[in-house]
Amino acid sequence: MFTFKSCLLMGTAALAVTPVMAQDRPSAPASDVEEIVVTAQNRAESVQDVPIAINVVSGEALQDAGVTDLRELDRVASGVQITQDQQNTYVAVRGIGTASNNETQDTSVTINIDGEYINRTTVLNAAVFDLERVEVLRGPQGTLYGRNATAGAVNFITRKPGDTFSVNGSASYGNYDQIILNAGVDLPISDGFAIRASGIYSNRGTGYTFHPNMAGLRAGNPLAGKPYQPNYADRSGTQDLKGGRLSVRFEPTTNLRIDAAVEYADSYALLENYAYVDLNAAGNAPTAGCASGGYVEVAPLQPGTQCIPLNTNFLANIDRSSYNGPTTGVGYQSMESLAVRGRIAYDLGDATVTYIGGYRHTDSIERPTLPPAYVFLDFGSKVETQSHELRLNGEAGNILYQVGAFYYREELNQEKGLHNPFIGPNGSYITYFRRSPVVSKSWSVFGQVDVPITAELTAQGGIRYTKGDREAVYENYNFVFNAGPNPLTTPAPVTLNLAQSEDNISWLAGLNYKPNASTMFYAKVSTGFKGGGFDAVGTYGPEKNTAYETGMKLDFGERKQHRFNLAGFYYDYAGLQNAVLLDNTKGGQIFNAGKATIWGVEAEWDIELNQWNRFYGSFNYLNAKFDDLAAAYAVICVPASGCVAPNDASVGDLDPVTPGVQAPNLAGNTPPMSPEVVISVGYDHIFSLGSAGTITASAFSRFKSKYFLTIFNERDLTQKAFTQTDLSLTYRPENRKFSVAGFVQNLENERPMVFGAFVAAGPDRVLNAGFSRPRTYGVRVGFDF
């Protein structure tokens, strides 16, 4: 617990009254079209002048869409796919992402909050509030953003203190007893010195999913006399979140600006239980020869019969809003995070030197329950991170340049165990580990230039050198029989002292052609890499991506009020990091295995039909395939004791060309979370009420074609194509000082699968699936003075 907690929350509690009030377009056409300014290339410039495929989402748009955390960002940024395995959030862009919570595996998309680098998947669940905008950069960003920007980058830019006193906020109430309160106040203290305080309170008192077996479990109490005390709540998916931020802007001279912020977030949630199918249960288990429906034998040359549920169809008829939970009840997550960030910029005239630094400390306890009768006991996880960047941006003649250096350090401590209370009188640990500590360090130097060749043509080049080191002490207890749900000290663990180092050079080369002020064409080649690491089995190397991209950005119309952007890309991806369960007493192993080819086309448009009507949308086509992917299978052995390796099948012989036994190869499969087509369309219409104000009717719908949840492309763990539609009606008076809105999100009540896995734990073989939120609706009142 943080001693700072009380001070910060007391300072923001009076202000915590939902995301900042949205500002729709004015009810009459403006004389000039508003320019969207971004800092994707570490300098302020129009989004249409940036040679990057980029989504820019304003803070107002985030509020209108009901986005209060990273998990919901893909509702407004169609090029992003976000999944969650109860407590961890994973981000994928253009078919590239990370679906593992291994303590040394990094994300494939860099996440930054005002320049503070965020890496841990649990920390990514922190509240998203009081934002100026979000920039989603698609494609490798290795030159400016460094390691782990293989797929892209997401930049959250918070709202900074203003020059005049102002108060804004909103309050919303919706189904599932959802209350969201958010507000901010700008306090100018003197010339060049201002403070902004903002806060959020979000509470969902009724969980999204009902579990009909919990009442019977409460009455029968199958864990009576056991040390473990389950929570037999009827519903899972409740949430309670509080956060506050205090920001300072100080400009003592015309050349110097200092921005600083301290931020605190505290969240508690009953984690959404998985729907599951017990593949050991009568009628579900495979028969000899894997002859029952949908099972496939993967190693016919090995003793016994190794079956995998490749073509089964058990999950198709599950009610995604009502299903039985595990015997161990409903799990929870409690997390506190304290962050301090700062930015100092000094204008030298022809150049600006900037320092950006961030520090974050996160404490969490996560106790997810897993079907049919497991609980992951967490005895405390702590993560401390710091990041520092020193950069010089300038102009020499007509050449724009920037050079800089970056340093990052993370220290992680964990102690966890997968516990089954029914194995032994007091239960048993299937696996138990302690990581004390895992230290990751990375530093880099970089530079990028924009060199005019002609008045219309500019060459762009960049390079970055990165050096990284990791070291850790791993203590593994493996299976421990008749151990109560307490921290382990005996027997003596297997201790591993692990270390890993790497370095890399990433680069960018491109041409930008701007024939007029409204049109830009660009073409570039860039590289990116994701850092390697180690697990309890061994080390693994980095992932690497070489990307080819070309695009066009076009503003048109009498006032340049229409916009159309087009991009095409081709990725050559190597060294894929994949987590595969080889031995359930050790957990998943991560290894580099294979290549992938990914290409696609993206189009975006925003058309102002007239002063009262706006039509916007996007089209994304993605073709993603593994070219080479050696893997291993978790299997069901028939009979149970008849296999050489009853928990896994690390070899197989399914290759129709090569005789004998080979490692399974998943070449031709599609990477997880890679829908082939994503289409979004939106329409806004403003009804004028004269001096009484306006009513804005908005409709937004998105379509996603089918996608897979794992590298194995199982039928059960495939999400079919679906649509989700959001509607809203917003009234604003002529002075626009307040608003009243009614909204419905996910009108179809579609709950697509966002997590899936075939899990082998202890003696159990289970299909797990998690789903996104159902239809939500409510009212929102906002103010801005």
N, C-alpha and C positions, 0 to 999 in steps of 0.2 A: 504494500500500500504506500502511496506517496504522501508525504507530509504537505506537499504543495496542493493536494487535491482540494481541501476545504477552501483555501484562499481563492483559487481560480474559479471554482464553481459558485462560490458566494458572489464573486465579482460579475459573473455572467448570468446568474439565476434570474435576476430581475429583467434581463434582456431576453430570456429564452421564451419567447412568445410566439416557425418552419422556414423552409428555404426562402431566400429573399424574394420579394414580390416580383413577379414576372412583368416585363414591359413589352406589350405587343406593339406592332407597328402603329403609328399615329392614324387617326381617323381620316386624315387628308394627306395627299401625297406630299412628301418633303421635296424641297428644291434640289437637294443633293442626296444621292444614295449613300447610306452609311457604309464606311469602309471597315472591314474586319481586320484588325491588327493582331498579329501573333508574334511570338518570340521563339518559334521553332528552331531557328538558326542562331539563337543567342543574340538577336538584334530585333528591334521592332520594325516590322514591315507588313505590308498588305498580304493577306493569305493568298491572294492571286499572283503574287510575285515570288512565292516560295516554290521551288521545284521539288516538292514533296507531295504525295497523295496524303491529304490531311483532312480529318473531321474537326471542326471547331464547334463546340457546344457551349452556349452561354449559360451563365448561372441561372438566368430566368427560365431558359428552356429546360434545364435540369429540374427546376422546381415544378414546372408545368407537367413534366413527365413523372413526377413523384420519385426522382432518384435521390436517395440519401446514403447510398454506399456504392462501392465499386461493382458489386454484383449486378447492379441494375443498369450499368452504363451501356451495355449492348442494346438496350431498348431505344437509345437515341444515337448510337454510332454503329451503323449497320456493318462496318468492316470488322467489328470486334466480336469474338465469341467468348463467353464467360461461363465457366463451370464451377461447381462447388461440391466437395466431398464432406458435407456437414460443416466442418470448421475451417477448411482451407479454400481459398479462392484462386482460380487459375485463369489466366488470360491468354487467348490465342488470337493472332492476327494473320490473315491470309494462310490459314492452315498450319501455322507454326505456333507452338505453345509448350508449356510444361505441365504435366499431369502427375506430379509427384511432390510429396511434402518431405522428402529426404532432407536431413539437416544440412547437407552440403550441396544440394542441388539448387541452382539459381533459376530464376524465371527467364523466359525467352523474350519478355517485353519489359523494358525498364519503366518503372513507375517513379515519378518525381512529384513532390509537393513543394512548389516554390524553390526548386532546385535540390531539395533534400531527397536523396536516393532511398527508395523503399524496396526491400528484397524479400522479406518473409511473407509467405502466403497468409498467415494468420493476421499479420499487421494490416494487410490489404483490406480487411473488413472494417477498418476504422471509418468513422462517419465522414461523409462528404457533405460539407456545409459551408455556407457563406463564400461561395466561389464567384470569381469574375468570369472564368471560362475554363473549359477543358480542351486540350489539344491532343488529338489522337493521330500520331504519325505512323503511317503504314510503310513497311519496308525497312531494311537494315539501316540503322542510324549509328554505325560503329564509329565514325570519325568524331562526331560531337558528343555522343552519349556513351560510347565505350562498350565494354563487355556487357553481354546479356541484352543487347539491343538487336539481336539477330532478326527478330520479327518486327520490331518497331518500338515506339515509346509512347507513354501516356503522361502528359504534363497537366497537373492540377495547379491552377493559378488562383490563389485566394484573393478576396477583395481587400484592397488596401485603404487606409484611413483617408478621408476626403478633406477638402479645405473648408467646408461649411458644416455646421451642426445639422445632422439628419438622423432620423430613426426610421428603420424599415423592418418589416417582418410579416409573418403570416401564421395562421393557425388552421389546421385541417383535421377533420374527423372522418373516418371511413369505416367500412365493415371490418370484421375481425377485431373490433374495438381498437382501431389504429388511431393514435393521436400523434401528430407531429407539430411541434412548436419550434419556431426558429426566429431569431431577430438579431439585429445589429444596430449599433449606434456609433456615429462619427463624432469625435470630440476634438475640434481644433483648439489647441492650447495657446499657441502663439504663431507668429509668422514662421513657417517652415517646420512646425512641430505639431503633430496630430496623433490621436489615439483612436483605435477602433476596437470595440469589444463586441463579440458575437457569441451566440450559444445555440445549441440544439437540444431538444428533448424529443425522443421518439419512443413510443411505447405501443406494442401490439399485444394486447391482453389475451386474445384468443388465437391459438395456433392455427396454421393453415390446414393441418392434417389430423383427422380423427382416427383413433386406434381402438376399435371395438373390444379387443381382448383385455384392455387395461382394467376394466371394472372387475372382471373375473379374477385377474391376477391379484388385485387389491384384496378381494374377498378370500381367495385361497392362499395368498402369500406363499408362493413356492420357495421363497428364500427365508422362511421363518427359521430362526436359529443360526442363520449364516451371518458372518461379520459384515457382509456388504448390504447396504441399505438402498434399495432401488427407489426411483421416483416413478410411481405408476400414474402419471398424469394422463388424462384422456386424450389430450392433443399435444402435438409437438409443433415447434415453429414459432413460439412466442419470443418476444424481444423487448429488452429495456435498454435504452442507450441514452447517455448524456455526454455532452461535449462542450467545451468552451475554448475560445481563442482570444488572446489579447495581442493586438498588433500596434506597432509604433512606426511612424514615419518621421524622420528627422532630417532636415535640410539646412544645416548651419550656414552654408554658403551656396552660391549658384552652381558651384562645381561638384559639390559633395552631397550624396543622398545615402541615408542609412535606413533600411527596412529591417525590422526585427519582429519576431512573434514567438509566443509561448502558447502551447496547445495541449489540452488534456482531453482524453476520451475514456469513458468507462462504460462497458457493455456487459450484459448478461443475457443469455439466450438458452431456451430449451431447444436443443438441436433437432432439426427435422429428421425423424426416423426414416430409414430406408424401407421401401417395399422390398420383399425378398421371397425367394422360392428355395426351399430346402431340397436339394437334389439327392439327398439320401433317403427322403421320405418315400413310402410305398407309392408306386405309380409314377414317381418322378425320376427314380434312379435308372441308370442305363442297365440293360441286360447284357448277357454274354455276347461278345462280338459287337457291342455298341449298336445292337439291332433296333433298339427302341427309337421312337421318333425324334429325329434331329441330332442325335449324338454321332460323332465321328471319331473313329479310331486314328490316333496320330502316330503310333509306333508299333505297327504290326510285327516287326522283326524282333521286338523285345519280349521277354517273358511276361505273361499276363496280358491283360487288355487295358490300354490307356485310352479313356474316352474324354472328349471335351464337348461341351454343349454348344457347338458351332451353329446348328440350324434348328435348335429347339424354339418353342413358341410359348413358354410358360407365362411371360409377363404381359402378353397381349390383352388379357381380359381383366387385369387388375384395376380396380377403381382407384385412381391416383389421388383422390381426396380422402379415402377411407380404406385402411388396410391394417392388419395386425402388426404390432410392434414386437420387438424381441422380449424374451422372458425377463431380461435385465432392465426393462423399463425404458425411460426416456433420458437421454444424456443431456449434458449442459456444457456451456463454455462461458467462462468469466475472464474478462481481459481489461487491463488498464494500460494506457499508453500515454507517456509524457514526451513531448517534443519541443525543442528549442531551435529556431532557425534564424538566420540573419543574412543580409545582403548589403555590402558596402560598395558603392560605385563612385569613382572619382573621374571627372571629365578633365583630360589633359589638353583639350583643344582638338587636335586631330585624332585622338585616341581616347579610349576609356578603359581604365583598369577596374576590374570587378572581382570581389571575393564573395563567394557563397558558401556558407557552412551550415551544417545541421547535426543535431544530436537527438537520439530517441532511445528511450528505455521502455520496454514492454514486458509486463508480467502477465502470464495467462495460466489458467488451469482449464484443461479440456478433458472431459470425461464422456466421450461419445459411446453409446451402446451400439453393439453390432449383432445382427441376427446370426444364429437363432438365440444364443444365450451368452454373449460376451460383453465385456466392458473394457474400454481402454482407460486404465487408471493413470492419470497424470499427477505427479507429485511436485509439480512446479516447473514451468518453463520461463526462462528469462532470456531476452535478446537485447543487447546494447549495440547500437550502430552510431557511427559518425562518418560524415562525408565532408570534404573540403575541395573547393575548386577556385583556382586563381586564373584569371583570364584577361587578356588584353585584346580589345577590339579597336580597329582603326581603319583609316583610309589614307593611302599613299598615292597621290595623283588620282587616278580613277580605279585603283585596285582596292578592293575591300579585303581585309584580312582579320584573322583572329588566331592567337596562339594561347596555349594554356597548359595547366597541369592539374591533375585530379588525384585525390587520395581517399580511400574508403577502408573502414575497418568494422568488422562485425564480430561480436563475441556472443555465443549461444550456449546455454546450459539447459539440459533436459534430463528428466528421469521419468520413464514411462514403462508400463507393462500391460500386455493383453491378458486379461484375466477371465477365467471361466469358473463361476462359483459352484458348478455342479460336478466338477472333477475333483474328487477327494472331499473329505469332511469339511474343510475350510475353503475349498476351491483350489485352483492351480493356475500358475502363470504359463501361458503358452510360449510367450517370449517376454523378456524384461531387459531393459538397457538403460545405461546412464552415459550421458555425454557431458564431460566436465573438464574443460570447455571445448568448444569448437571455435577456433579463431581463424577468420578469413581476412586477408589484407590484399589490397590491390592499389597500384598507383599507375598513372599514365601521363604521357605528354602528347599534345595534339596541335594541329594547325590546319587551317582551311583558308583558301583564297578564292576570290571572284575577280577574274581578269577580263576586262573588255577587249574583244578582238575587233569589233566594229561597233557602231552606235546601237545595233540591234542584237549582236551576238556576243555572248559572254561564256568564257570557259570557267569551270569550277573544279577545284581539286582539293583533296584533303587527305591527311594521313594521321594515324594515331598508333602509338606504341604503348602496350599494356603489359605489366608484369604483375602476376598474382601468386600468392602463397597461402596455403591452408595447413593447419596442424590441429590435431585433436587427440584426446584420450577417450577411447571407447571401452566401456565395461559391459559385457554381454553375459547374462545369466542363462539364456535359453530356457528350456522347459524346466519348471520347478513344481513338483507335485506337493499338494496339500499345503499351499502357502496362502494365508489370508490376504486380504486386500490392503497390505501395508508395504512400505518400502522394504526392499530386500537388502540384507547384509550377508546372509549365508545362503548357499555355499559360496565359496570364493568365485568371483566372476572371471571370465576370460578377458584379459586386458590387452588392448591393442593400442600402440602408439603410432598414429598415422600422420603422414605428411604428403603434400602434393604441391608442385610448383608448375608454372606455365608462363609463357609470354606469347605475344601475338602482335602482328602489324595489320591493322585494318586501313582500308583506303577507299577513296571516292574519286571518280573522274566523270565529268559531265559537261554538256553544252546546253545553254539556255538561249533561246531565240525569241526576241520580243519585237515583232514588226511594228506594233503600235501600243498605245497605253492600255489597250483592252484585251490583248491577246498574248499568250506566252506558250511556246512549245519547249519541251525539255527532253533530254535523253541522258541516261547516266548508267554507269556500272559501279557497284559498291559491294563491299564485303562486310560481314559481321561475324562475331563469334560469341558463343556462350561458354562460360568457364567450366572446366572440368572439376573433379572432386574425388571423393572416396566414400565407400560404405563399409559395412562390416565384412564384406567379402574381398574387396580390393579397390584399386583406383580406376578411374575412367578419365578419358581425355575430353577436350572441348568439342562442341559442335561448331561447324563452319558453314557459312552461306555466301555464295556469290550470286548477286542479283542484278538483272538487267531490266531497266524500266524506261518507258517513254510515256509522255503524257502531254495534254493540252489543257490550258485554262483560258476560258473565254467569258468576258462580260459583254453584253450587247443590249440593244434597246436605246431609245432616245436619251434616257438618263443613265444608261448602263445598269438598268434595274434588273436585268435578267442575267443568269449565270449558268454556264455549262462546263463541266470538267470531265475529262476522259483520261484514263491511265491503263496501260498494259504492262505486264511484268512477267518475268521468267526467272525462276530460282533453281540453282544447282546446289543442293543441300547435302552435306556429308557429315559423318560422325555422329549420327543421331543417338541421343541418350535415351535409353528405354529402361523402365523399371519393370522387372519380371519376377514373380514369386518362384524362386528356385527351391527354397527350403523354408517351411513356415516357422521353424524355430529361430531363423535368422531374419526373416522378412524379405523384402524385395531387394534384388541386386540391380544396380544400374550399370549398364555397359554400353559402349559405343558399337553400334551395329548398323551399318548400311548407309544407303543414300536415298534421296527422294528428289523427284522433279515436280515442281509446282509452278503453274502458270495461270494467268487469269486476266480478266478485263473488268474495269470498274467505271461506271458513269454516274455523275451526279448532276442534278439540275435544280434551279430555283427560279421560278417564273412568276413575276408580278403581273397578273392578267390585267388588273386595273387597281385603282386605289383601294378597292374593297375585297379583292380576291387574289389569293396567292396559291400556286401549285408547286410542290417540291417533291423530290424523291431521289432514289438511287437504284442502280442495278449492278449487282456483283456476280460475276461468273468465276468459278474457281475449279481448276483441274489439278488435283493433288494425288500422287501415287508414290508408294514406296518402290524404288528400283531394286533395292537389296536390303533385307532386314532379317538377319539371323535372330532367332527368338527361342524361347522355352515356354512350355505350357504347364500350368497347373492342371492336374488331371483327376479324374475319378477312376480308380483302379477296380477292375472286375476280374476275379474276386478281390476283396479288399486287401488280402495279404499275398496276392499272386504276382505282384510287380517287383522288379528290381528296385525301382525308386518310386514308392507308392505316393509320394507327395508332389512329384514333378516329372516331366518328360523333357529332359534337356536335349534329347536327340530324337530323331524321327526318321521316316523313310518315305515321305510323301512326294519326293521329287520323281516325276514320271520318266525322267531322262537318265539321271545318274543312278547306277545300281548300288545296292547296299544301304548302309545306315548313314544318314547325314543329319546335321542340325536343321531343324525346321526353318524355312525361309518364307517370309510373308510378303515377298515381292508381288506387286500388283494390288495389295490392299491400300485402302485410303486412310490417311492419318485421322486421328480422332478430331471431332469438332470442326469438320471441314465440309459444310454443305456446299453443293455444287452451285446452287443459285440462291441468292438473297436479294429480294426486291422490297423496297419501301416506297410508299406514296403517301403524301399528305396534302390536305386542302384546308385553307383558312378563309372564312368569309366574315366580313365585318358588316353588321347591321347598324346603320346610323339612327340614333334616337334624337337627333338635333341637339338642343341644349342639355338634354338629359344624359347624354353620353353615348356609349356604344355597347353592343353585344357582339362578341367574337365567338363564332362557332368553328371548332377545329376537329378534323378527323385525320387520323394517322394509322396506317396499317402496314404490317411487314409480313412477308412470306419467306419461309426457309424451306428448302428442299431437304430430303432426308440426310441424316448424318450419323456417324458411328461414334460410340463412346469409348472404344478401346482400339488398340492396334490390331486386334484379332478379328474385328468386324463381325462379331456374333449377331445373329438375327435377333435374339432377345434384347441385346444392348444396342439396338438401332432405333433412332427416333425417326418416325415417319414425317413427311412434309406437313406443315401446319401454317396457319395464319394467326396473328394476334392484332386486334384493333383497339385503338384508344380514341375516346370521344370526350370533348369538353365544351362547356358553354360558360363564357366569362363576361360579366358586366363590369364596366368602368364608367364612372361619371366623367363629365367634361374636364374637370381638373385633374383627373387620374391620380388622386391621392389615395384611393383605396380600390379594392376589387373584390368581387364575390364570384366564385366559380363552382360549378358542379362538374364532376368528372367520372368516367368509368374507364378502367384500364384492363386490357385483355377481355374484351367483350365476349369473345367466343368461349371463355373459361377453359382455354387450352393450357395444359400443364406439361410442356415438353420435358423430356428426360435431360437432365444436366449432369448426371453422374451415373456410371454403371461399371460393374466389375464382377468377375467370377472369382470368388475368394475360396482358398483352401486354408482353413485354420483349424489346428488340432484334427479331430476326426471328421469335421464338418466340411461340406461342399455346398456353397450358397451362391445364388445369383442375387446381387444387390442393385437397386436402382433408386435414384433420387430425382425429384422433379422441381420445376420452377413454381413460382407463386401462382395462385388461381386468379379468377376475376376479382378485382377490387374496385370500389367506388366510394365516393364521398363528396364532401363540400370543403372549400377552402376560402378563407377570408384573409386578404392581405392589405397592408398599408405602407405608404412611403411618404414621409414628411421631411 
